[in-house]
Amino acid sequence: MVEQTTDGNVTTVSIRLGNKDFALERKRVPVKSLKLDIHNPRLSYKLKAHGSAGTDQELHKMLWKQDAVKDLYESIRNNGGLIEDPVVRRDGVVVEGNCRTVALRELHKKYPADNRFEEVFVKMLPDDVTEEELMTLLGELHVAGKIRWGAYEEAEYVWKMQNVYNKTYDYLASHLRWTRSKIAQKIAAFEETRRYIEETGDKEGVNRFSHFEELMRKKELRDRRDKDPAFMKQFRIWVLEGKLRDSKDVRDLPEILSDDRALAKFVAGDIAGARQVLYDVNPSMVSSLYAVVDQATHELRTIPLTELEDLRNGATAKVQKLRDLKVALDNVVKHTGVKL
């Protein structure tokens, strides 16, 4: 926001977006005049997933069931009003702030005599705002800004900016302050989640986005996706069947796929057993002690020539470190009887 002017009861806020200035009017309006945006892609999908009719009332009911909206209700009540104004069209449709609107409606219903919840400041969009400008504004508020969307909504936004509005990776990286690799992973994860929803009809499909995002973070799994289309079909089945109960389970998948015994356990629905097979083979996966041993072994195997020269020349402190290591290993041998 670069400029504010006041004319009576209306404040005009000038915002620079997309190499262009446009004005938002900040004014008080009755809460009951606000309409939820039932055509918002993020919200309309949730309505369809829950088998709702797609009306303002149904959307209100669905949002009010969410714990986050109830928490918002308490926050607004304790604060005596909103901190961030909803952004609305001239006809009262809320394009940003639907959850806040639901909370305000519920507060006005419970406290009808309290004028703090009867009217609300909104930022009203100009008549000529384009969908692209609106998308840029929402990205600034919810992806790069303080009021963050969920991970799926962020990914959907990035996908739409690239595929609908033809924004380049360089533009998105600058606009969102993200790396190019993060943008690519978000877009790929969104596309795979959407394919999963279309293929399986899973009503909780949006909540599986984190599984596909974890997959895109793993190079080994990305390579499998690129080389073998059958792998993604199988992955979607695993997600649907609950074999990957938590998105964090995906992090162990490359190692599970590389071990036949672990894979057999996993396919049978026993991911804990699959992990145990891996841990038995490589205890450093769960033990910081053996992870350090692995690191020290690697460093010693690849010791630079300069370090070897220092040891030959009798570098006292460095020699002592190696002596301490040998004593520690000798003590382990002594107390366990293992042969090294």
C-alpha positions, 0 to 999 in steps of 0.5 A, a space after each residue: 500500500 503506497 497511498 491513503 486518502 480520506 473523503 468523508 467516511 471513505 478512505 481510498 487505499 492505493 495499491 501497486 500490483 502488477 506494475 499498475 496502481 489501483 484503488 481500494 475503498 475502505 468503508 464500513 458496511 453491515 455484516 449482513 450485506 456480505 456474501 460468501 464467495 461460493 464460486 471461489 475454486 478453493 471453497 466450491 471444491 470443498 462444498 462439492 466434496 461434502 455433497 453440499 448444494 453450493 449456496 451461501 448457507 451451505 458454505 457458511 455451515 461448512 466453514 463454521 464446522 472448522 476448528 480454525 474458524 471457531 478459533 478465529 471467532 474467539 480471537 475476533 470476540 476478544 479483540 472486539 473486531 477484525 484486525 485485517 479487513 475483508 476484501 469485497 466486490 462491489 456487490 458484497 461478495 467476499 473474495 478474501 476473508 470468507 472465514 472472518 465473515 462467517 465468524 462475524 456473522 456468528 458473533 452478530 447472531 450471538 450479540 445482536 445488540 453489540 455494534 462492534 459485530 454489526 458493521 465491519 470495515 472492508 476494502 472494496 475492489 474497483 469495478 474494473 479489477 481483472 481476475 489476474 489483478 485479483 489473483 496477484 493481490 491474493 497471492 501477495 496477501 496469502 502466499 507471500 504475506 502474513 495471512 497464509 493459505 494452506 499448502 494445497 491452496 498455495 500450490 493451486 494459486 501457483 499452478 493457476 498463475 503459471 497455467 492460466 495467466 502464463 506467469 514465468 518461473 522468474 516472475 513467480 519467484 520474484 512475486 512470492 519470494 520463493 525459489 524456482 525449485 520450490 515453485 516447480 515442486 508445488 506445481 507438480 504436487 498440485 497436479 498429482 493431487 488433482 489427478 489423485 482426486 479425479 481418479 479415486 474420488 477421495 472426498 478428503 483428497 485435498 488433505 492428501 496434498 502433503 503426501 504428494 508434496 513430500 514425494 516431490 521433495 525426494 529426488 529418488 521418487 521424482 525420478 521414479 515418477 518421471 521414468 515409470 508412469 505405473 509408479 504414480 498409479 501405485 502410489 495413488 493406490 497406497 495413499 487411498 488405502 492408507 498404507 501411507 497414513 502420514 505424509 511423513 511416511 513418504 520420506 522413508 519410501 525410497 529406502 523401503 522400495 530399495 529393500 525387498 523385505 521392507 517393501 513386502 512389509 509395507 505392501 502388507 500394510 505394516 509400515 512400522 515393520 518395514 521401517 524396522 527392517 530398514 533400521 536393522 540394516 542401517 541403525 543410523 536411520 534412528 540412532 544419532 550415535 551410528 549416524 555420527 559413526 557413519 559420518 566419521 567413517 566417511 571423513 576418515 576414508 576420504 581424509 585429505 592429503 594435507 591432513 595426512 601430512 599434518 599427522 606425519 609431522 606429529 600435529 599434537 592436537 590432531 594425533 590426540 583426537 585419533 588416540 581418543 577415538 581409538 581408546 573409545 573403540 577399545 572400551 566398546 570392544 572390552 565391554 561388549 566382546 565384539 570383534 572389530 
